[in-house]
Amino acid sequence: MNNKLFLSAIVPLASLLMIAAFAIPFGYLLYQVHHNTSLSGAGVIVIGLILLIVTPTAAYLYERSTEQ
């Protein structure tokens, strides 16, 4: 019973920390590209498009390589 209570507290906390670990550096990167490069808004759009295309492609390739 205590294990279920422990997991019900730890899993959401771990999820929040993992999302923050990704979102904070990514937001910083987008801010720096937008404000400190000549690419400005176009650079942010390009980074977003790369993320949009690479993420599902990587997931597909990973799933295909582990499927047996």
Secondary structure, DSSP 8 states (H G I E B T S, - for coil): -HHHHHHHHHHHHHHHHHHHHHHHHHHHHHHHHHHHSSSHHHHHHHHHHHHHHHHHHHHHHHHHHH--
